[in-house]
Each structure stands twice: as C-alpha cells, then as structure tokens.
C-alpha cells in the first residue's frame, strides 16, 4: 500500500505545496482524502480500474478547490464521494453551475458518525474545527489509516487516532496560540502528543499554513519539535510517496 501526498499546504497554494490532497493506493481501491489543488494530479497515479473513493473532511475552499478539475478525468469506474451527514447539499452547490461543471460519473454519499463498511471499514468521527470537520479512519490491507482534516484537540482527536498504524494529522500552526484554539488547529507538539497518547504507529504531519511555514526547512523544524515527543514522526511534502 502506498500513500501519495499530492498537496500538503493549508489555506493556499505556494511553491512549497498545493492545498490538501492525499491518495492511498491499496488493494481495496484508490482512496482520496480531500480535494485541494493537489487533486489535479490524481490521474498521474490512478492507472488501474480499481474503485475510487473520495472522502471530504469539510468544505473550506482549500480542501475542495480541486473539485473544479473533476471534468479533466474520465475514469470508467466513476468516483464514489463521501461527505459527512448533512453535507451533500454543500457538494451539490459547489460542483455545479455557475461554479464548475456538473459531473455525471460521481456517486455522492453522506456518512453519519460511526462505523460503516463500504467494501472496507470506515469510521467517521467529527473533529473540532471552526467549520464542521469530519475525520476518517479507514482499514486497508489490515492497517488503520487515520486522517484528521483540519482540527484542534478534542475527545474526537483521540477516538480518531486510537492505535492507528498511521495518523495523518494537520500541523497548521508553528506555535500554539489563541487563534488556533478558536479555529481548531494544532502545532507540532499538540499533534505529537495525540499520537503518543493514542498508541499510534507513525505520525505524518501535513496541512502547513504557508505563512507560518514558508519553506521546507521550516517544516523540518516542526518535525524535530514533534520528534522530541513522538519519535516516529514524518513531515509530508508534495509528491512524497510512503509505502506502508
């Protein structure tokens, strides 16, 4: 199983990275986590006619702006899109006129909080964010991959991360500050504490605010700070491919 990071910036795209999109290539299918600007690269990696599943954590534009490139793709198997309960209307407004072209090959589903089986087990857990965010736990090839979307620390953080083989967690801010608590974001130490306290196998930091992390070097500083708390920490960069 491979995890490909197609976009690792939060907020907006810069030469350091596209906005969030992660592709997991597994035997169960292609799993895409969020559809920021990195989404336009999925065609470089989706080469087999396996099922395609797209999970959208929330509808801040940096997580969905890549949806306007859907018309670029003509996957014969189509794409199953999953959003949190009550969010179908948000998708239908955005992926439609006058914002972009309506795509016929999309099958849209809402997922309530809790456990589901959509050919593989998925758990949906609402996270704390200034605009509702849903984290996802997916079990693929016998391993649990947990994805936070945007979030601050809450009880949902620990439910999401519990004993995950891989926790992909946002690291928007370089330091813990009041606005992080209001908007629901974390810095490297907070993400590392969640991983440590939840029995996670590996922590991957992503969703870096481009103002606070303007260079790859600044991201490496975050990694070193996180590793003091949780040594098995990796910092994502665009086009990084990890084998799990």
VEXTORKOL-725953 format. One record per residue (C-alpha): residue number from 1; residue in one letter; x, y, z. Coordinates in nm, 4 decimals, padded with zeros to 6 digits. Layout:
ATOM     k   r         px         py         pz
ATOM   NUM   a          X          Y          Z
...
This chain:
ATOM     k   r         px         py         pz
ATOM     1   x    00.0000    00.0000    00.0000
ATOM     2   x    00.1283    00.3437   -00.0940
ATOM     3   x    00.0319    00.6870    00.0388
ATOM     4   x    00.0955    00.9732   -00.2042
ATOM     5   x    00.0858    01.3318   -00.0790
ATOM     6   x   -00.0392    01.5466   -00.3660
ATOM     7   x   -00.0987    01.8615   -00.1612
ATOM     8   x    00.0414    01.9484    00.1817
ATOM     9   x   -00.0252    02.3219    00.2267
ATOM    10   x   -00.3178    02.4619    00.4165
ATOM    11   x   -00.5010    02.7777    00.3146
ATOM    12   x   -00.3468    02.8424   -00.0282
ATOM    13   x   -00.1011    02.7006   -00.2791
ATOM    14   x    00.2591    02.8255   -00.2914
ATOM    15   x    00.5821    02.6935   -00.4479
ATOM    16   x    00.6189    02.4916   -00.1258
ATOM    17   x    00.2995    02.2949   -00.1802
ATOM    18   x   -00.0522    02.2561   -00.3160
ATOM    19   x   -00.3555    02.2603   -00.0898
ATOM    20   x   -00.4602    01.9286    00.0694
ATOM    21   x   -00.4993    01.6062   -00.1229
ATOM    22   x   -00.3757    01.2589   -00.0313
ATOM    23   x   -00.4057    00.9456   -00.2445
ATOM    24   x   -00.3854    00.5950   -00.0975
ATOM    25   x   -00.3228    00.3162   -00.3483
ATOM    26   x   -00.4390   -00.0069   -00.1842
ATOM    27   x   -00.5657   -00.3467   -00.2901
ATOM    28   x   -00.9188   -00.2336   -00.1914
ATOM    29   x   -00.9052    00.0609   -00.4295
ATOM    30   x   -00.7859    00.4191   -00.4582
ATOM    31   x   -00.8773    00.6269   -00.1538
ATOM    32   x   -00.8501    01.0064   -00.1855
ATOM    33   x   -00.8535    01.2268    00.1229
ATOM    34   x   -00.9720    01.5802    00.0417
ATOM    35   x   -00.9636    01.7612   -00.2908
ATOM    36   x   -00.7464    02.0691   -00.2670
ATOM    37   x   -00.5334    02.1848   -00.5593
ATOM    38   x   -00.3230    01.8706   -00.5410
ATOM    39   x   -00.6295    01.6819   -00.6685
ATOM    40   x   -00.5465    01.7668   -01.0298
ATOM    41   x   -00.2574    01.5167   -01.0121
ATOM    42   x   -00.4635    01.2054   -00.9307
ATOM    43   x   -00.4572    01.0971   -01.2948
ATOM    44   x   -00.0798    01.0547   -01.2705
ATOM    45   x   -00.1334    00.7741   -01.0182
ATOM    46   x   -00.4714    00.6168   -01.0945
ATOM    47   x   -00.3768    00.3723   -01.3681
ATOM    48   x   -00.5818    00.0632   -01.2819
ATOM    49   x   -00.9576    00.0174   -01.2981
ATOM    50   x   -00.9931   -00.0206   -00.9226
ATOM    51   x   -01.2737    00.1549   -00.7346
ATOM    52   x   -01.2092    00.5205   -00.6468
ATOM    53   x   -01.3312    00.6645   -00.3168
ATOM    54   x   -01.3045    01.0348   -00.2305
ATOM    55   x   -01.3557    01.1460    00.1314
ATOM    56   x   -01.4088    01.5163    00.2000
ATOM    57   x   -01.3395    01.6295    00.5547
ATOM    58   x   -01.5086    01.9706    00.5235
ATOM    59   x   -01.5833    02.2470    00.2763
ATOM    60   x   -01.3277    02.5160    00.3454
ATOM    61   x   -01.2109    02.6037   -00.0039
ATOM    62   x   -00.8545    02.4813    00.0428
ATOM    63   x   -00.9974    02.1290    00.0847
ATOM    64   x   -01.2342    02.1324   -00.2125
ATOM    65   x   -01.0992    02.3822   -00.4682
ATOM    66   x   -00.9547    02.0989   -00.6768
ATOM    67   x   -01.3047    01.9667   -00.7483
ATOM    68   x   -01.3273    02.2006   -01.0470
ATOM    69   x   -01.0745    01.9707   -01.2201
ATOM    70   x   -01.3092    01.6696   -01.2000
ATOM    71   x   -01.4096    01.7262   -01.5625
ATOM    72   x   -01.0468    01.6559   -01.6585
ATOM    73   x   -01.0883    01.2890   -01.5659
ATOM    74   x   -01.2842    01.0138   -01.7361
ATOM    75   x   -01.2385    00.7145   -01.5090
ATOM    76   x   -01.4634    00.4331   -01.6387
ATOM    77   x   -01.5335    00.3149   -01.2829
ATOM    78   x   -01.6506    00.6615   -01.1743
ATOM    79   x   -01.5837    00.8058   -00.8297
ATOM    80   x   -01.7737    00.7470   -00.5057
ATOM    81   x   -01.7666    01.0658   -00.2980
ATOM    82   x   -01.8282    01.0591    00.0778
ATOM    83   x   -01.9153    01.3609    00.2913
ATOM    84   x   -02.0358    01.3960    00.6477
ATOM    85   x   -02.4039    01.3803    00.7379
ATOM    86   x   -02.5871    01.6898    00.6162
ATOM    87   x   -02.3100    01.7937    00.3766
ATOM    88   x   -02.4442    01.6576    00.0473
ATOM    89   x   -02.6027    01.9917   -00.0372
ATOM    90   x   -02.2666    02.1684    00.0041
ATOM    91   x   -02.1117    01.9399   -00.2561
ATOM    92   x   -02.4032    01.9722   -00.4970
ATOM    93   x   -02.3897    02.3518   -00.4808
ATOM    94   x   -02.0164    02.3650   -00.5382
ATOM    95   x   -01.9865    02.1022   -00.8130
ATOM    96   x   -02.2481    02.2588   -01.0351
ATOM    97   x   -02.3185    02.5729   -01.2350
ATOM    98   x   -02.2176    02.8540   -01.2063
ATOM    99   x   -01.9092    02.7375   -01.0125
ATOM   100   x   -01.7983    02.4445   -01.2255
ATOM   101   x   -01.9302    02.1678   -01.4496
ATOM   102   x   -02.1694    01.9082   -01.3111
ATOM   103   x   -02.0054    01.5647   -01.3277
ATOM   104   x   -02.2212    01.2621   -01.4124
ATOM   105   x   -01.9709    00.9961   -01.3080
ATOM   106   x   -01.9953    01.0969   -00.9400
ATOM   107   x   -02.1875    00.8900   -00.6878
ATOM   108   x   -02.2424    01.1049   -00.3797
ATOM   109   x   -02.2977    00.9610   -00.0302
ATOM   110   x   -02.3425    01.1017    00.3184
ATOM   111   x   -02.1859    00.9188    00.6119
ATOM   112   x   -02.3140    00.9644    00.9647
ATOM   113   x   -02.0768    00.9452    01.2592
ATOM   114   x   -01.9768    00.5929    01.3485
ATOM   115   x   -01.8722    00.2734    01.1727
ATOM   116   x   -01.9503    00.1836    00.8130
ATOM   117   x   -01.8434   -00.0778    00.5625
ATOM   118   x   -01.8126    00.0352    00.2007
ATOM   119   x   -01.6091   -00.2685    00.0846
ATOM   120   x   -01.3607   -00.1720    00.3582
ATOM   121   x   -01.4286   -00.0481    00.7135
ATOM   122   x   -01.4589    00.3283    00.7602
ATOM   123   x   -01.5197    00.5196    01.0829
ATOM   124   x   -01.6394    00.8806    01.0699
ATOM   125   x   -01.5591    01.0975    01.3734
ATOM   126   x   -01.6424    01.4672    01.3951
ATOM   127   x   -01.3448    01.6814    01.4916
ATOM   128   x   -01.3253    02.0267    01.6476
ATOM   129   x   -01.2947    02.2952    01.3814
ATOM   130   x   -01.4345    02.6438    01.3241
ATOM   131   x   -01.6367    02.4961    01.0389
ATOM   132   x   -01.7512    02.1353    01.0864
ATOM   133   x   -01.4854    01.8809    01.0016
ATOM   134   x   -01.5086    01.5027    00.9866
ATOM   135   x   -01.2036    01.2847    01.0372
ATOM   136   x   -01.1870    00.9388    00.8798
ATOM   137   x   -01.0374    00.6063    00.9915
ATOM   138   x   -01.0049    00.3585    00.7070
ATOM   139   x   -00.8892   -00.0014    00.7396
ATOM   140   x   -00.6954   -00.1093    00.4313
ATOM   141   x   -00.4867   -00.4233    00.3890
ATOM   142   x   -00.5273   -00.4898    00.7618
ATOM   143   x   -00.3910   -00.1483    00.8640
ATOM   144   x   -00.5682    00.1568    01.0032
ATOM   145   x   -00.5023    00.4928    00.8412
ATOM   146   x   -00.6489    00.7903    01.0303
ATOM   147   x   -00.6909    01.1339    00.8709
ATOM   148   x   -00.7784    01.4430    01.0706
ATOM   149   x   -00.8679    01.7054    00.8123
ATOM   150   x   -00.8484    02.0401    00.9969
ATOM   151   x   -00.8895    02.0170    01.3721
ATOM   152   x   -00.7948    02.1276    01.7181
ATOM   153   x   -00.7620    01.8930    02.0110
ATOM   154   x   -01.0850    01.7326    02.1354
ATOM   155   x   -01.2104    01.3957    02.2527
ATOM   156   x   -01.2699    01.3227    01.8840
ATOM   157   x   -00.8963    01.3578    01.8206
ATOM   158   x   -00.8212    01.0614    02.0429
ATOM   159   x   -01.1048    00.8481    01.9049
ATOM   160   x   -00.9700    00.9129    01.5576
ATOM   161   x   -00.6091    00.8349    01.6425
ATOM   162   x   -00.6536    00.5382    01.8770
ATOM   163   x   -00.3971    00.2707    01.7866
ATOM   164   x   -00.3878    00.3787    01.4221
ATOM   165   x   -00.0980    00.2376    01.2238
ATOM   166   x   -00.0660    00.5747    01.0522
ATOM   167   x   -00.2069    00.9070    01.1735
ATOM   168   x   -00.2080    01.1805    00.9084
ATOM   169   x   -00.2608    01.4962    01.1090
ATOM   170   x   -00.2771    01.8641    01.0357
ATOM   171   x    00.0026    02.0927    01.1611
ATOM   172   x   -00.1248    02.4343    01.0617
ATOM   173   x    00.0497    02.6494    01.3169
ATOM   174   x    00.4121    02.6716    01.4215
ATOM   175   x    00.3168    02.7663    01.7764
ATOM   176   x    00.0139    02.7144    01.9958
ATOM   177   x   -00.1788    03.0429    02.0083
ATOM   178   x   -00.5330    03.1664    02.0848
ATOM   179   x   -00.6474    03.1707    01.7210
ATOM   180   x   -00.5526    02.8019    01.6919
ATOM   181   x   -00.7996    02.7204    01.9683
ATOM   182   x   -01.0743    02.9318    01.8080
ATOM   183   x   -01.0341    02.7891    01.4593
ATOM   184   x   -00.9403    02.4367    01.5572
ATOM   185   x   -00.5805    02.3864    01.4501
ATOM   186   x   -00.2671    02.2494    01.6164
ATOM   187   x    00.1083    02.2857    01.6149
ATOM   188   x    00.3663    02.0056    01.6010
ATOM   189   x    00.3766    01.9410    01.9748
ATOM   190   x   -00.0009    01.9020    02.0026
ATOM   191   x   -00.0152    01.6563    01.7095
ATOM   192   x    00.2730    01.4592    01.8609
ATOM   193   x    00.1016    01.4407    02.1989
ATOM   194   x   -00.2112    01.2959    02.0379
ATOM   195   x   -00.0015    01.0337    01.8572
ATOM   196   x    00.1938    00.9447    02.1710
ATOM   197   x   -00.1105    00.9180    02.3951
ATOM   198   x   -00.3127    00.7188    02.1387
ATOM   199   x   -00.0662    00.4389    02.0669
ATOM   200   x   -00.0136    00.5439    01.7054
ATOM   201   x    00.2457    00.3631    01.4936
ATOM   202   x    00.3538    00.6548    01.2749
ATOM   203   x    00.2609    01.0253    01.2654
ATOM   204   x    00.2673    01.2207    00.9401
ATOM   205   x    00.2348    01.5972    00.9683
ATOM   206   x    00.0683    01.7880    00.6843
ATOM   207   x   -00.1554    02.0932    00.6137
ATOM   208   x    00.1115    02.3533    00.6838
ATOM   209   x   -00.0005    02.7168    00.6926
ATOM   210   x    00.2161    02.8798    00.4215
ATOM   211   x    00.2592    03.1984    00.6245
ATOM   212   x    00.3983    03.0163    00.9266
ATOM   213   x    00.5777    02.7510    00.7179
ATOM   214   x    00.7072    02.9355    00.4090
ATOM   215   x    00.9845    02.6830    00.3295
ATOM   216   x    01.0564    02.3124    00.3514
ATOM   217   x    01.3217    02.3964    00.6090
ATOM   218   x    01.0600    02.5454    00.8400
ATOM   219   x    00.8638    02.2212    00.8147
ATOM   220   x    01.1727    02.0261    00.9179
ATOM   221   x    01.1940    02.2400    01.2303
ATOM   222   x    00.8372    02.1303    01.3130
ATOM   223   x    00.9403    01.7669    01.2647
ATOM   224   x    01.2268    01.7982    01.5095
ATOM   225   x    00.9999    01.9548    01.7698
ATOM   226   x    00.7394    01.6825    01.7241
ATOM   227   x    01.0000    01.4033    01.7383
ATOM   228   x    01.1025    01.5092    02.0883
ATOM   229   x    00.7549    01.3967    02.1964
ATOM   230   x    00.6823    01.1265    01.9380
ATOM   231   x    00.9950    00.9971    01.7594
ATOM   232   x    00.8078    00.8184    01.4790
ATOM   233   x    00.7139    01.1479    01.3110
ATOM   234   x    00.7414    01.2289    00.9398
ATOM   235   x    00.6806    01.5630    00.7701
ATOM   236   x    00.4923    01.5425    00.4400
ATOM   237   x    00.5893    01.7340    00.1291
ATOM   238   x    00.4200    01.7408   -00.2092
ATOM   239   x    00.4739    01.4227   -00.4134
ATOM   240   x    00.6116    01.2292   -00.1183
ATOM   241   x    00.5292    00.8577   -00.1564
ATOM   242   x    00.5292    00.6342    00.1510
ATOM   243   x    00.4979    00.2569    00.1489
ATOM   244   x    00.3003    00.1272    00.4468
